[in-house]
Structure formats: structure tokens, C-alpha cells
């Protein structure tokens, strides 16, 4: 076993977990889940059947990742963020594993208590603000906030909110420069 599992955690049979991943207190990894290396699953996390999680993913406390969700490399899932997998749930009428897929692209950030409604994709390097509710696809590098979530700005590859500086959008931390082109963020060439 090349990963750490706290004594209170439960890891079912038929699970793949990569090297140097940490599974902390009261977390449950269910059968069929595939988890990459160097991930961290905080206290009271549930990873449902057949979920796919990439490398370097950080899942904070009290997160349930339901069947149908795919999380790519280096995604940050803030405390108590929520995933759904069924738009019309009923206790009396189970879906028999026919869930709407949700994809979180690499290096995205999901803030505390945000909700990602199933059937959508969050683009790479996007940031979903705390408490926001994602009800549509999110483009790469978008900063989303509100209920329902709306784009309120752009974020850098490093995660900082970009600032307008002439024709460019500039990161105040790392200095990377971008510009908007056809509604998307691209590297600034000016």
C-alpha cells in the first residue's frame, strides 16, 4: 500500500489509490473509485462508486463526490462543496446508475460550500467562489460567483484574480499577462 489511510477511514475492495495519497479521518472510498497520486482527502469525505480523481487533488472536509463525477489533476475542492448527479431525484424511483456526468478540469478551484449541478463542466484554471451554484458550463480561467453562478472576472493560472492594465489582464502575483479573445482568455502577445 503506497498511500496513507487513517485508522478510521474505510477503503472498499476494488479501489485504485495512487502513491503518496492521504485518506484522513472518517473518509470512505467506495468500490470502483480510481484515485491518482499525491491527493489528500480531508475528514468526513465520501468518494462514491466509480468516481475518477486525478493526481494532486485536494479535497477538504465534508465533501461527497458522487458517482458520475470526474475530477482532473490538481483540482482544489473546498470544505463542504457539493456535487450532484441527478436532476430529478426521487427516493421511490432510483436511477440505477444512470447519472448525468460532471467534469472538473485540471487546476480548477471549487470554493467552500459551492454547488456544481450535474451535467456540467468546470473549465481548467476556473475558480468557483464560496457559496456559488454552478448551473451551466464554466469556461477556462473564469471567476464565477453568485446563485446562479455568473462570471465576474478572470483568474490566472496561479489562481489570482487578474487586473486590467491597458490592453492586458495582468496577474498581480506572478506577472503573467492575458487578454480576452472571442469570449475566452488567451496569452497576451502585445
PyMOL commands that set and color helices and strands:
alter all, ss='L'
color gray80, all
select strands_A, chain A and resi 4-5+10-11+16-17+22-23+28-29+34-35+40-41+46-47+52-53+58-59+64-65+69-71+76-77+82-83+102-104+109-110+115-116+121-122+127-128+133-134+142-145+150-154+162-165+168-171+177-181+184-187
alter strands_A, ss='S'
color yellow, strands_A
deselect
rebuild
show_as cartoon
